[in-house]
Amino acid sequence: MNGLEGDSGLAERLAGVRRRMAEACARCGREPGEVELVAVSKTHGPERVREAVDCGLRVFGESRVQEARAKIPLCPGGLSWHLVGHLQTNKVRVAVDLFDVIHSVDSTRLLEALEKACTQKGRTLEVLVEVNVSGEASKYGIAPGELEPLLDFSRECTHVDVIGLMTVPPWSEEPERTRVFFSRLRELRDEVSRSGGYSLPQLSMGMSNDFETAIEEGATMVRIGTAIFGRRTT
Ligand SMILES: *Cc1c(COP(=O)(O)O)cnc(C)c1O
């Protein structure tokens, strides 16, 4: 305890996020329990994670493997850690040791490397495929057209389970402008599920600025950092 804890406003911000999530669910006839809140703790230290745990959070998201490797051992046990940022193939083995869910699988090659690492370590892993629905060159994620070949490969995986799709839309101050990218991800999921018989129940979409829109478009996981922890300074 540094004396500042409790003054950070985390509990209040979290309550506000939960209320807005519930309101978004109510607007579109969904149950609040259908949407999982992934608290993105990147750049924030273990003491802030502990504070969030004291507020009832159990699921945390990190963007970078190196940062997570230093932080997770200093955090309370029994939490669920999700990797939401880009994963390089050379960090796969470390990532498999740290994370319960990986949201950012963006190539068949990466999926193959994860399958191999999980098989060697004798563990199973849930992953989502990150799709670049906007086609913006600066964004990670596979092109929609590459999704089917990747999912086809996933049928052979025995240790990695593809549970859904994830996207990061182009940034916009206006959440309404991101709606089309969320609906496109949902439609793409529905299309490939129908044509290939895949089960992809999870849609990871929506961040601090646009999570309500994402929920209205079917998000089952929202990845929220700033609206819970406040502005990142590093
Ligand atoms: C940082 C990050 C988030 C959280 O962003 P906020 O705007 O702070 O809520 C969500 N998803 C990914 C992939 C991120 O890198």
The ligand as an ORCA input file, in Angstrom:
! r2SCAN-3c Opt
* xyz 0 1
  C      -4.245     -1.320    -25.644
  C      -5.208     -2.253    -26.265
  C      -6.544     -2.303    -25.825
  C      -7.107     -1.381    -24.758
  O      -7.184     -0.071    -25.275
  P      -7.927      1.091    -24.460
  O      -8.258      2.088    -25.512
  O      -6.952      1.610    -23.458
  O      -9.129      0.519    -23.831
  C      -7.385     -3.236    -26.419
  N      -6.951     -4.067    -27.391
  C      -5.693     -4.042    -27.839
  C      -5.286     -4.980    -28.923
  C      -4.781     -3.132    -27.304
  O      -3.524     -3.103    -27.771
*
